Amino acid sequence: MTAPLTEAERQEHLPALGESGWGAIPERDAIRKIWKFRSFSEAWGFMSRAALAAEKANHHPEWSNIYNVVDVTLTTHSADGLSMLDIDLARKMDKLAGDAAEVQRDHSEPVECLCKLHHGGKAPG
């Protein structure tokens, strides 16, 4: 079983992730990041690379994709909260995304995707 992060590990690792756009989720011991890529294919490519990294680490994100937007939550269910698996996968995902996407830092705002812009405010069916 994977151990939850200690307070020292939280102080060491979480501030840098916060600077890169990862944020705490209220009511959960989890972190979240939202990337907005230039297109659906760039978002899908990122998710494919991230899925291979997650599978290799045997640690899988909670995520969703709407057109060019990828919304990721990381937590370790077996540890009932954050663990080093989450820290490592967050760093890997940041490297995989590189500078190819804008990061939505305010998680209280609704997530908007490019499909609404391309289709006059309506998402295609």
A tleap script that builds the chain and sets N, CA, C and O, in Angstrom:
source leaprc.protein.ff14SB
mol = sequence {
  NMET THR ALA PRO LEU THR GLU ALA GLU ARG
  GLN GLU HIE LEU PRO ALA LEU GLY GLU SER
  GLY TRP GLY ALA ILE PRO GLU ARG ASP ALA
  ILE ARG LYS ILE TRP LYS PHE ARG SER PHE
  SER GLU ALA TRP GLY PHE MET SER ARG ALA
  ALA LEU ALA ALA GLU LYS ALA ASN HIE HIE
  PRO GLU TRP SER ASN ILE TYR ASN VAL VAL
  ASP VAL THR LEU THR THR HIE SER ALA ASP
  GLY LEU SER MET LEU ASP ILE ASP LEU ALA
  ARG LYS MET ASP LYS LEU ALA GLY ASP ALA
  ALA GLU VAL GLN ARG ASP HIE SER GLU PRO
  VAL GLU CYS LEU CYS LYS LEU HIE HIE GLY
  GLY LYS ALA PRO CGLY
}
set mol.1.N position { 0.834 -1.189 0.000 }
set mol.1.CA position { 0.000 0.000 0.000 }
set mol.1.C position { 0.878 1.252 0.000 }
set mol.1.O position { 1.934 1.279 0.632 }
set mol.2.N position { 0.445 2.252 -0.692 }
set mol.2.CA position { 1.171 3.512 -0.782 }
set mol.2.C position { 0.807 4.404 0.404 }
set mol.2.O position { -0.356 4.500 0.796 }
set mol.3.N position { 1.830 5.054 0.967 }
set mol.3.CA position { 1.622 5.910 2.138 }
set mol.3.C position { 1.186 7.309 1.719 }
set mol.3.O position { 1.632 7.813 0.688 }
set mol.4.N position { 0.314 7.946 2.515 }
set mol.4.CA position { -0.030 9.334 2.236 }
set mol.4.C position { 1.174 10.241 2.470 }
set mol.4.O position { 2.106 9.879 3.188 }
set mol.5.N position { 1.144 11.419 1.859 }
set mol.5.CA position { 2.234 12.376 2.053 }
set mol.5.C position { 2.332 12.796 3.512 }
set mol.5.O position { 1.321 13.002 4.185 }
set mol.6.N position { 3.557 12.918 3.986 }
set mol.6.CA position { 3.776 13.472 5.316 }
set mol.6.C position { 3.675 14.994 5.228 }
set mol.6.O position { 3.660 15.551 4.131 }
set mol.7.N position { 3.606 15.655 6.352 }
set mol.7.CA position { 3.562 17.116 6.345 }
set mol.7.C position { 4.831 17.686 5.725 }
set mol.7.O position { 4.768 18.666 4.982 }
set mol.8.N position { 5.977 17.087 6.018 }
set mol.8.CA position { 7.246 17.547 5.438 }
set mol.8.C position { 7.237 17.395 3.916 }
set mol.8.O position { 7.697 18.288 3.204 }
set mol.9.N position { 6.721 16.281 3.415 }
set mol.9.CA position { 6.637 16.069 1.965 }
set mol.9.C position { 5.691 17.080 1.318 }
set mol.9.O position { 5.960 17.565 0.220 }
set mol.10.N position { 4.591 17.399 1.988 }
set mol.10.CA position { 3.658 18.406 1.475 }
set mol.10.C position { 4.352 19.759 1.340 }
set mol.10.O position { 4.217 20.436 0.321 }
set mol.11.N position { 5.093 20.146 2.372 }
set mol.11.CA position { 5.799 21.426 2.358 }
set mol.11.C position { 6.878 21.457 1.287 }
set mol.11.O position { 7.148 22.505 0.699 }
set mol.12.N position { 7.490 20.318 1.036 }
set mol.12.CA position { 8.566 20.233 0.048 }
set mol.12.C position { 8.053 20.250 -1.391 }
set mol.12.O position { 8.651 20.901 -2.247 }
set mol.13.N position { 6.958 19.549 -1.669 }
set mol.13.CA position { 6.544 19.315 -3.054 }
set mol.13.C position { 5.349 20.136 -3.539 }
set mol.13.O position { 5.306 20.503 -4.713 }
set mol.14.N position { 4.388 20.431 -2.683 }
set mol.14.CA position { 3.160 21.068 -3.154 }
set mol.14.C position { 3.317 22.523 -3.590 }
set mol.14.O position { 2.651 22.927 -4.543 }
set mol.15.N position { 4.166 23.337 -2.942 }
set mol.15.CA position { 4.281 24.728 -3.418 }
set mol.15.C position { 4.712 24.847 -4.887 }
set mol.15.O position { 4.164 25.670 -5.621 }
set mol.16.N position { 5.666 24.054 -5.314 }
set mol.16.CA position { 6.123 24.114 -6.712 }
set mol.16.C position { 5.014 23.671 -7.663 }
set mol.16.O position { 4.870 24.238 -8.747 }
set mol.17.N position { 4.232 22.667 -7.273 }
set mol.17.CA position { 3.116 22.245 -8.117 }
set mol.17.C position { 2.059 23.340 -8.183 }
set mol.17.O position { 1.442 23.552 -9.228 }
set mol.18.N position { 1.851 24.036 -7.068 }
set mol.18.CA position { 0.911 25.153 -7.058 }
set mol.18.C position { 1.340 26.255 -8.011 }
set mol.18.O position { 0.503 26.859 -8.682 }
set mol.19.N position { 2.628 26.517 -8.074 }
set mol.19.CA position { 3.146 27.537 -8.987 }
set mol.19.C position { 2.915 27.159 -10.440 }
set mol.19.O position { 2.762 28.035 -11.291 }
set mol.20.N position { 2.889 25.871 -10.732 }
set mol.20.CA position { 2.688 25.430 -12.118 }
set mol.20.C position { 1.203 25.296 -12.480 }
set mol.20.O position { 0.870 24.953 -13.614 }
set mol.21.N position { 0.309 25.568 -11.515 }
set mol.21.CA position { -1.116 25.548 -11.831 }
set mol.21.C position { -1.933 24.465 -11.160 }
set mol.21.O position { -3.156 24.444 -11.303 }
set mol.22.N position { -1.296 23.567 -10.436 }
set mol.22.CA position { -2.042 22.561 -9.689 }
set mol.22.C position { -2.649 23.237 -8.469 }
set mol.22.O position { -1.985 24.034 -7.807 }
set mol.23.N position { -3.911 22.923 -8.165 }
set mol.23.CA position { -4.582 23.517 -7.018 }
set mol.23.C position { -5.248 22.458 -6.164 }
set mol.23.O position { -5.624 21.388 -6.644 }
set mol.24.N position { -5.385 22.780 -4.884 }
set mol.24.CA position { -6.066 21.886 -3.957 }
set mol.24.C position { -7.561 21.845 -4.277 }
set mol.24.O position { -8.131 22.829 -4.748 }
set mol.25.N position { -8.174 20.721 -4.022 }
set mol.25.CA position { -9.609 20.571 -4.207 }
set mol.25.C position { -10.263 20.633 -2.830 }
set mol.25.O position { -9.945 19.824 -1.958 }
set mol.26.N position { -11.171 21.583 -2.627 }
set mol.26.CA position { -11.852 21.663 -1.337 }
set mol.26.C position { -12.575 20.353 -1.017 }
set mol.26.O position { -13.151 19.724 -1.905 }
set mol.27.N position { -12.542 19.953 0.230 }
set mol.27.CA position { -13.238 18.753 0.711 }
set mol.27.C position { -12.555 17.436 0.320 }
set mol.27.O position { -13.051 16.361 0.658 }
set mol.28.N position { -11.415 17.512 -0.392 }
set mol.28.CA position { -10.703 16.281 -0.782 }
set mol.28.C position { -9.214 16.497 -0.606 }
set mol.28.O position { -8.733 17.626 -0.709 }
set mol.29.N position { -8.487 15.439 -0.344 }
set mol.29.CA position { -7.030 15.501 -0.332 }
set mol.29.C position { -6.568 15.122 -1.731 }
set mol.29.O position { -6.120 14.003 -1.983 }
set mol.30.N position { -6.693 16.094 -2.637 }
set mol.30.CA position { -6.424 15.866 -4.052 }
set mol.30.C position { -5.983 17.185 -4.675 }
set mol.30.O position { -6.214 18.259 -4.118 }
set mol.31.N position { -5.343 17.087 -5.843 }
set mol.31.CA position { -4.936 18.267 -6.603 }
set mol.31.C position { -5.548 18.188 -7.996 }
set mol.31.O position { -5.832 17.109 -8.516 }
set mol.32.N position { -5.743 19.378 -8.587 }
set mol.32.CA position { -6.413 19.471 -9.891 }
set mol.32.C position { -5.681 20.480 -10.768 }
set mol.32.O position { -5.160 21.485 -10.285 }
set mol.33.N position { -5.654 20.189 -12.070 }
set mol.33.CA position { -5.102 21.121 -13.038 }
set mol.33.C position { -5.935 21.040 -14.307 }
set mol.33.O position { -6.393 19.968 -14.702 }
set mol.34.N position { -6.124 22.207 -14.943 }
set mol.34.CA position { -6.900 22.279 -16.180 }
set mol.34.C position { -6.019 22.884 -17.264 }
set mol.34.O position { -5.534 24.008 -17.135 }
set mol.35.N position { -5.823 22.120 -18.334 }
set mol.35.CA position { -5.054 22.592 -19.483 }
set mol.35.C position { -6.003 22.904 -20.625 }
set mol.35.O position { -6.978 22.186 -20.847 }
set mol.36.N position { -5.712 23.991 -21.358 }
set mol.36.CA position { -6.452 24.328 -22.580 }
set mol.36.C position { -5.465 24.297 -23.735 }
set mol.36.O position { -4.620 25.182 -23.871 }
set mol.37.N position { -5.580 23.276 -24.558 }
set mol.37.CA position { -4.696 23.106 -25.713 }
set mol.37.C position { -5.249 23.873 -26.904 }
set mol.37.O position { -6.371 24.377 -26.847 }
set mol.38.N position { -4.484 23.968 -27.970 }
set mol.38.CA position { -4.906 24.716 -29.157 }
set mol.38.C position { -5.935 23.967 -29.989 }
set mol.38.O position { -6.654 24.571 -30.784 }
set mol.39.N position { -6.007 22.648 -29.806 }
set mol.39.CA position { -6.940 21.860 -30.613 }
set mol.39.C position { -7.270 20.556 -29.887 }
set mol.39.O position { -6.635 20.188 -28.899 }
set mol.40.N position { -8.278 19.880 -30.411 }
set mol.40.CA position { -8.649 18.576 -29.871 }
set mol.40.C position { -7.510 17.574 -30.027 }
set mol.40.O position { -7.231 16.802 -29.109 }
set mol.41.N position { -6.853 17.583 -31.182 }
set mol.41.CA position { -5.793 16.590 -31.413 }
set mol.41.C position { -4.606 16.817 -30.473 }
set mol.41.O position { -3.975 15.850 -30.047 }
set mol.42.N position { -4.287 18.072 -30.140 }
set mol.42.CA position { -3.215 18.317 -29.168 }
set mol.42.C position { -3.623 17.821 -27.785 }
set mol.42.O position { -2.810 17.233 -27.071 }
set mol.43.N position { -4.880 18.054 -27.402 }
set mol.43.CA position { -5.371 17.575 -26.103 }
set mol.43.C position { -5.337 16.053 -26.057 }
set mol.43.O position { -4.915 15.460 -25.065 }
set mol.44.N position { -5.787 15.429 -27.143 }
set mol.44.CA position { -5.812 13.960 -27.188 }
set mol.44.C position { -4.394 13.385 -27.168 }
set mol.44.O position { -4.143 12.372 -26.514 }
set mol.45.N position { -3.484 14.021 -27.873 }
set mol.45.CA position { -2.098 13.564 -27.865 }
set mol.45.C position { -1.508 13.623 -26.458 }
set mol.45.O position { -0.827 12.692 -26.026 }
set mol.46.N position { -1.772 14.719 -25.746 }
set mol.46.CA position { -1.313 14.838 -24.361 }
set mol.46.C position { -1.905 13.718 -23.505 }
set mol.46.O position { -1.195 13.083 -22.725 }
set mol.47.N position { -3.204 13.484 -23.655 }
set mol.47.CA position { -3.847 12.442 -22.854 }
set mol.47.C position { -3.279 11.062 -23.169 }
set mol.47.O position { -3.132 10.232 -22.272 }
set mol.48.N position { -2.962 10.815 -24.428 }
set mol.48.CA position { -2.380 9.515 -24.802 }
set mol.48.C position { -1.016 9.323 -24.148 }
set mol.48.O position { -0.722 8.258 -23.605 }
set mol.49.N position { -0.181 10.370 -24.206 }
set mol.49.CA position { 1.140 10.277 -23.579 }
set mol.49.C position { 1.011 10.152 -22.064 }
set mol.49.O position { 1.741 9.384 -21.437 }
set mol.50.N position { 0.081 10.905 -21.477 }
set mol.50.CA position { -0.124 10.843 -20.025 }
set mol.50.C position { -0.672 9.475 -19.612 }
set mol.50.O position { -0.308 8.952 -18.558 }
set mol.51.N position { -1.536 8.901 -20.432 }
set mol.51.CA position { -2.085 7.576 -20.120 }
set mol.51.C position { -0.989 6.525 -20.098 }
set mol.51.O position { -1.002 5.641 -19.241 }
set mol.52.N position { -0.041 6.604 -21.023 }
set mol.52.CA position { 1.070 5.644 -21.033 }
set mol.52.C position { 1.937 5.812 -19.785 }
set mol.52.O position { 2.367 4.821 -19.193 }
set mol.53.N position { 2.196 7.051 -19.384 }
set mol.53.CA position { 2.984 7.308 -18.169 }
set mol.53.C position { 2.238 6.811 -16.936 }
set mol.53.O position { 2.851 6.227 -16.043 }
set mol.54.N position { 0.931 7.031 -16.872 }
set mol.54.CA position { 0.131 6.581 -15.735 }
set mol.54.C position { 0.115 5.057 -15.657 }
set mol.54.O position { 0.243 4.479 -14.579 }
set mol.55.N position { -0.043 4.423 -16.803 }
set mol.55.CA position { -0.060 2.952 -16.820 }
set mol.55.C position { 1.277 2.388 -16.368 }
set mol.55.O position { 1.320 1.420 -15.609 }
set mol.56.N position { 2.363 2.984 -16.828 }
set mol.56.CA position { 3.695 2.537 -16.425 }
set mol.56.C position { 3.887 2.657 -14.911 }
set mol.56.O position { 4.524 1.806 -14.291 }
set mol.57.N position { 3.332 3.719 -14.323 }
set mol.57.CA position { 3.450 3.937 -12.873 }
set mol.57.C position { 2.369 3.186 -12.092 }
set mol.57.O position { 2.382 3.186 -10.861 }
set mol.58.N position { 1.434 2.548 -12.801 }
set mol.58.CA position { 0.287 1.888 -12.185 }
set mol.58.C position { -0.470 2.858 -11.266 }
set mol.58.O position { -0.882 2.507 -10.161 }
set mol.59.N position { -0.637 4.085 -11.764 }
set mol.59.CA position { -1.350 5.125 -11.016 }
set mol.59.C position { -2.119 5.964 -12.020 }
set mol.59.O position { -1.528 6.564 -12.917 }
set mol.60.N position { -3.424 6.006 -11.874 }
set mol.60.CA position { -4.260 6.555 -12.926 }
set mol.60.C position { -5.038 7.783 -12.455 }
set mol.60.O position { -5.594 7.785 -11.356 }
set mol.61.N position { -5.077 8.824 -13.286 }
set mol.61.CA position { -5.769 10.054 -12.911 }
set mol.61.C position { -7.285 9.935 -13.067 }
set mol.61.O position { -7.793 9.060 -13.767 }
set mol.62.N position { -7.978 10.832 -12.399 }
set mol.62.CA position { -9.385 11.094 -12.696 }
set mol.62.C position { -9.322 12.253 -13.679 }
set mol.62.O position { -8.747 13.294 -13.362 }
set mol.63.N position { -9.899 12.097 -14.859 }
set mol.63.CA position { -9.795 13.186 -15.824 }
set mol.63.C position { -10.969 13.209 -16.773 }
set mol.63.O position { -11.700 12.232 -16.937 }
set mol.64.N position { -11.121 14.373 -17.394 }
set mol.64.CA position { -12.136 14.520 -18.426 }
set mol.64.C position { -11.547 15.364 -19.553 }
set mol.64.O position { -10.586 16.110 -19.366 }
set mol.65.N position { -12.151 15.221 -20.722 }
set mol.65.CA position { -11.713 15.950 -21.903 }
set mol.65.C position { -12.944 16.476 -22.619 }
set mol.65.O position { -13.864 15.722 -22.934 }
set mol.66.N position { -12.951 17.780 -22.871 }
set mol.66.CA position { -13.974 18.397 -23.710 }
set mol.66.C position { -13.229 19.178 -24.778 }
set mol.66.O position { -12.645 20.227 -24.503 }
set mol.67.N position { -13.252 18.664 -25.986 }
set mol.67.CA position { -12.582 19.253 -27.139 }
set mol.67.C position { -11.118 19.537 -26.829 }
set mol.67.O position { -10.317 18.603 -26.827 }
set mol.68.N position { -10.735 20.779 -26.569 }
set mol.68.CA position { -9.324 21.128 -26.357 }
set mol.68.C position { -8.940 21.201 -24.879 }
set mol.68.O position { -7.789 21.501 -24.562 }
set mol.69.N position { -9.882 20.932 -23.968 }
set mol.69.CA position { -9.650 21.081 -22.531 }
set mol.69.C position { -9.458 19.716 -21.878 }
set mol.69.O position { -10.232 18.787 -22.112 }
set mol.70.N position { -8.405 19.608 -21.048 }
set mol.70.CA position { -8.158 18.396 -20.267 }
set mol.70.C position { -8.133 18.816 -18.799 }
set mol.70.O position { -7.327 19.653 -18.395 }
set mol.71.N position { -9.024 18.226 -18.012 }
set mol.71.CA position { -9.209 18.539 -16.595 }
set mol.71.C position { -8.785 17.302 -15.799 }
set mol.71.O position { -9.397 16.241 -15.925 }
set mol.72.N position { -7.737 17.440 -14.978 }
set mol.72.CA position { -7.139 16.295 -14.291 }
set mol.72.C position { -7.215 16.473 -12.776 }
set mol.72.O position { -6.921 17.546 -12.251 }
set mol.73.N position { -7.609 15.417 -12.092 }
set mol.73.CA position { -7.550 15.348 -10.629 }
set mol.73.C position { -6.667 14.169 -10.258 }
set mol.73.O position { -6.797 13.074 -10.805 }
set mol.74.N position { -5.764 14.419 -9.316 }
set mol.74.CA position { -4.884 13.356 -8.827 }
set mol.74.C position { -5.087 13.163 -7.330 }
set mol.74.O position { -5.113 14.122 -6.559 }
set mol.75.N position { -5.226 11.923 -6.945 }
set mol.75.CA position { -5.273 11.481 -5.559 }
set mol.75.C position { -4.983 9.990 -5.575 }
set mol.75.O position { -5.169 9.329 -6.597 }
set mol.76.N position { -4.534 9.464 -4.464 }
set mol.76.CA position { -4.255 8.026 -4.385 }
set mol.76.C position { -5.342 7.391 -3.536 }
set mol.76.O position { -5.367 7.565 -2.317 }
set mol.77.N position { -6.232 6.662 -4.173 }
set mol.77.CA position { -7.376 6.105 -3.461 }
set mol.77.C position { -6.943 5.144 -2.365 }
set mol.77.O position { -7.539 5.136 -1.288 }
set mol.78.N position { -5.921 4.338 -2.613 }
set mol.78.CA position { -5.479 3.376 -1.597 }
set mol.78.C position { -4.837 4.057 -0.393 }
set mol.78.O position { -4.770 3.463 0.683 }
set mol.79.N position { -4.362 5.297 -0.555 }
set mol.79.CA position { -3.771 6.052 0.561 }
set mol.79.C position { -4.799 7.018 1.162 }
set mol.79.O position { -4.507 7.716 2.133 }
set mol.80.N position { -5.988 7.053 0.586 }
set mol.80.CA position { -7.043 7.958 1.030 }
set mol.80.C position { -6.587 9.409 0.986 }
set mol.80.O position { -6.904 10.196 1.878 }
set mol.81.N position { -5.830 9.764 -0.071 }
set mol.81.CA position { -5.357 11.132 -0.235 }
set mol.81.C position { -4.103 11.179 -1.081 }
set mol.81.O position { -3.765 10.218 -1.772 }
set mol.82.N position { -3.427 12.297 -1.019 }
set mol.82.CA position { -2.226 12.503 -1.829 }
set mol.82.C position { -1.067 11.633 -1.368 }
set mol.82.O position { -0.857 11.421 -0.173 }
set mol.83.N position { -0.312 11.129 -2.359 }
set mol.83.CA position { 0.900 10.354 -2.086 }
set mol.83.C position { 1.975 10.795 -3.082 }
set mol.83.O position { 1.723 11.632 -3.948 }
set mol.84.N position { 3.152 10.235 -2.951 }
set mol.84.CA position { 4.226 10.555 -3.893 }
set mol.84.C position { 3.868 10.112 -5.310 }
set mol.84.O position { 4.403 10.668 -6.269 }
set mol.85.N position { 2.987 9.136 -5.470 }
set mol.85.CA position { 2.528 8.751 -6.806 }
set mol.85.C position { 1.885 9.948 -7.511 }
set mol.85.O position { 2.085 10.148 -8.709 }
set mol.86.N position { 1.116 10.740 -6.767 }
set mol.86.CA position { 0.451 11.909 -7.343 }
set mol.86.C position { 1.463 12.992 -7.697 }
set mol.86.O position { 1.371 13.614 -8.755 }
set mol.87.N position { 2.421 13.213 -6.815 }
set mol.87.CA position { 3.456 14.220 -7.069 }
set mol.87.C position { 4.231 13.852 -8.336 }
set mol.87.O position { 4.449 14.690 -9.211 }
set mol.88.N position { 4.637 12.597 -8.416 }
set mol.88.CA position { 5.416 12.137 -9.572 }
set mol.88.C position { 4.612 12.224 -10.872 }
set mol.88.O position { 5.141 12.647 -11.899 }
set mol.89.N position { 3.336 11.825 -10.832 }
set mol.89.CA position { 2.520 11.876 -12.044 }
set mol.89.C position { 2.219 13.322 -12.436 }
set mol.89.O position { 2.197 13.642 -13.624 }
set mol.90.N position { 1.989 14.197 -11.461 }
set mol.90.CA position { 1.758 15.618 -11.768 }
set mol.90.C position { 2.967 16.207 -12.484 }
set mol.90.O position { 2.816 16.906 -13.485 }
set mol.91.N position { 4.155 15.931 -11.980 }
set mol.91.CA position { 5.379 16.443 -12.616 }
set mol.91.C position { 5.531 15.891 -14.030 }
set mol.91.O position { 5.910 16.617 -14.949 }
set mol.92.N position { 5.235 14.609 -14.196 }
set mol.92.CA position { 5.342 13.984 -15.515 }
set mol.92.C position { 4.342 14.615 -16.490 }
set mol.92.O position { 4.677 14.885 -17.643 }
set mol.93.N position { 3.126 14.843 -16.024 }
set mol.93.CA position { 2.108 15.445 -16.883 }
set mol.93.C position { 2.502 16.874 -17.265 }
set mol.93.O position { 2.275 17.302 -18.397 }
set mol.94.N position { 3.088 17.607 -16.323 }
set mol.94.CA position { 3.557 18.960 -16.638 }
set mol.94.C position { 4.614 18.924 -17.736 }
set mol.94.O position { 4.596 19.756 -18.643 }
set mol.95.N position { 5.531 17.968 -17.656 }
set mol.95.CA position { 6.563 17.843 -18.695 }
set mol.95.C position { 5.951 17.461 -20.038 }
set mol.95.O position { 6.354 17.979 -21.079 }
set mol.96.N position { 4.977 16.555 -20.011 }
set mol.96.CA position { 4.341 16.120 -21.253 }
set mol.96.C position { 3.555 17.249 -21.914 }
set mol.96.O position { 3.532 17.344 -23.141 }
set mol.97.N position { 2.918 18.096 -21.129 }
set mol.97.CA position { 2.152 19.219 -21.691 }
set mol.97.C position { 3.087 20.311 -22.184 }
set mol.97.O position { 2.791 20.982 -23.172 }
set mol.98.N position { 4.219 20.497 -21.501 }
set mol.98.CA position { 5.164 21.531 -21.892 }
set mol.98.C position { 4.494 22.890 -21.968 }
set mol.98.O position { 3.685 23.241 -21.109 }
set mol.99.N position { 4.831 23.651 -22.994 }
set mol.99.CA position { 4.250 24.972 -23.192 }
set mol.99.C position { 3.129 24.952 -24.224 }
set mol.99.O position { 2.731 26.002 -24.729 }
set mol.100.N position { 2.617 23.765 -24.540 }
set mol.100.CA position { 1.627 23.626 -25.604 }
set mol.100.C position { 0.219 24.031 -25.189 }
set mol.100.O position { -0.686 24.061 -26.023 }
set mol.101.N position { 0.021 24.345 -23.903 }
set mol.101.CA position { -1.329 24.633 -23.441 }
set mol.101.C position { -1.338 25.785 -22.446 }
set mol.101.O position { -0.358 26.044 -21.748 }
set mol.102.N position { -2.461 26.457 -22.406 }
set mol.102.CA position { -2.724 27.472 -21.381 }
set mol.102.C position { -3.256 26.743 -20.154 }
set mol.102.O position { -3.993 25.765 -20.281 }
set mol.103.N position { -2.888 27.212 -18.976 }
set mol.103.CA position { -3.372 26.611 -17.738 }
set mol.103.C position { -4.441 27.515 -17.140 }
set mol.103.O position { -4.220 28.708 -16.935 }
set mol.104.N position { -5.600 26.933 -16.863 }
set mol.104.CA position { -6.665 27.680 -16.189 }
set mol.104.C position { -6.417 27.582 -14.695 }
set mol.104.O position { -6.643 26.532 -14.092 }
set mol.105.N position { -5.955 28.662 -14.099 }
set mol.105.CA position { -5.570 28.659 -12.683 }
set mol.105.C position { -6.737 28.856 -11.729 }
set mol.105.O position { -6.696 28.376 -10.596 }
set mol.106.N position { -7.774 29.552 -12.169 }
set mol.106.CA position { -8.934 29.773 -11.310 }
set mol.106.C position { -9.919 28.635 -11.545 }
set mol.106.O position { -10.619 28.618 -12.558 }
set mol.107.N position { -9.976 27.702 -10.631 }
set mol.107.CA position { -10.826 26.531 -10.787 }
set mol.107.C position { -12.285 26.822 -10.452 }
set mol.107.O position { -13.144 25.957 -10.624 }
set mol.108.N position { -12.573 28.033 -9.973 }
set mol.108.CA position { -13.967 28.375 -9.693 }
set mol.108.C position { -14.697 28.828 -10.958 }
set mol.108.O position { -15.927 28.857 -10.990 }
set mol.109.N position { -13.938 29.179 -12.000 }
set mol.109.CA position { -14.548 29.582 -13.265 }
set mol.109.C position { -15.014 28.356 -14.036 }
set mol.109.O position { -14.407 27.290 -13.928 }
set mol.110.N position { -16.096 28.497 -14.823 }
set mol.110.CA position { -16.499 27.370 -15.658 }
set mol.110.C position { -15.425 27.070 -16.701 }
set mol.110.O position { -14.739 27.972 -17.183 }
set mol.111.N position { -15.295 25.815 -17.035 }
set mol.111.CA position { -14.330 25.407 -18.049 }
set mol.111.C position { -14.963 25.635 -19.417 }
set mol.111.O position { -16.014 25.073 -19.724 }
set mol.112.N position { -14.321 26.457 -20.230 }
set mol.112.CA position { -14.812 26.757 -21.573 }
set mol.112.C position { -13.910 26.095 -22.599 }
set mol.112.O position { -12.685 26.154 -22.485 }
set mol.113.N position { -14.500 25.473 -23.588 }
set mol.113.CA position { -13.707 24.851 -24.638 }
set mol.113.C position { -13.861 25.610 -25.945 }
set mol.113.O position { -14.801 26.383 -26.128 }
set mol.114.N position { -12.928 25.377 -26.841 }
set mol.114.CA position { -12.936 26.056 -28.141 }
set mol.114.C position { -14.129 25.691 -29.001 }
set mol.114.O position { -14.510 26.458 -29.885 }
set mol.115.N position { -14.728 24.531 -28.758 }
set mol.115.CA position { -15.838 24.111 -29.612 }
set mol.115.C position { -16.975 25.120 -29.575 }
set mol.115.O position { -17.652 25.308 -30.585 }
set mol.116.N position { -17.205 25.775 -28.441 }
set mol.116.CA position { -18.265 26.781 -28.357 }
set mol.116.C position { -17.920 27.984 -29.216 }
set mol.116.O position { -18.804 28.577 -29.835 }
set mol.117.N position { -16.643 28.353 -29.263 }
set mol.117.CA position { -16.229 29.469 -30.099 }
set mol.117.C position { -16.378 29.145 -31.587 }
set mol.117.O position { -16.799 29.991 -32.376 }
set mol.118.N position { -16.033 27.923 -31.958 }
set mol.118.CA position { -16.078 27.513 -33.360 }
set mol.118.C position { -17.498 27.275 -33.876 }
set mol.118.O position { -17.735 27.288 -35.084 }
set mol.119.N position { -18.438 27.058 -32.956 }
set mol.119.CA position { -19.798 26.726 -33.367 }
set mol.119.C position { -20.817 27.729 -32.839 }
set mol.119.O position { -21.954 27.363 -32.544 }
set mol.120.N position { -20.414 28.993 -32.718 }
set mol.120.CA position { -21.344 30.052 -32.358 }
set mol.120.C position { -21.944 29.939 -30.970 }
set mol.120.O position { -23.113 30.270 -30.774 }
set mol.121.N position { -21.166 29.479 -30.010 }
set mol.121.CA position { -21.667 29.398 -28.637 }
set mol.121.C position { -22.350 28.098 -28.304 }
set mol.121.O position { -22.747 27.888 -27.158 }
set mol.122.N position { -22.501 27.209 -29.288 }
set mol.122.CA position { -23.144 25.930 -29.037 }
set mol.122.C position { -22.168 24.811 -29.292 }
set mol.122.O position { -21.482 24.789 -30.314 }
set mol.123.N position { -22.108 23.879 -28.358 }
set mol.123.CA position { -21.259 22.717 -28.547 }
set mol.123.C position { -21.885 21.818 -29.611 }
set mol.123.O position { -23.101 21.628 -29.616 }
set mol.124.N position { -21.071 21.260 -30.513 }
set mol.124.CA position { -21.621 20.365 -31.529 }
set mol.124.C position { -22.172 19.102 -30.895 }
set mol.124.O position { -21.701 18.686 -29.837 }
set mol.125.N position { -23.162 18.485 -31.526 }
set mol.125.CA position { -23.828 17.303 -30.987 }
set mol.125.C position { -23.086 16.054 -31.178 }
set mol.125.O position { -23.550 14.991 -30.765 }
savepdb mol mol.pdb
quit
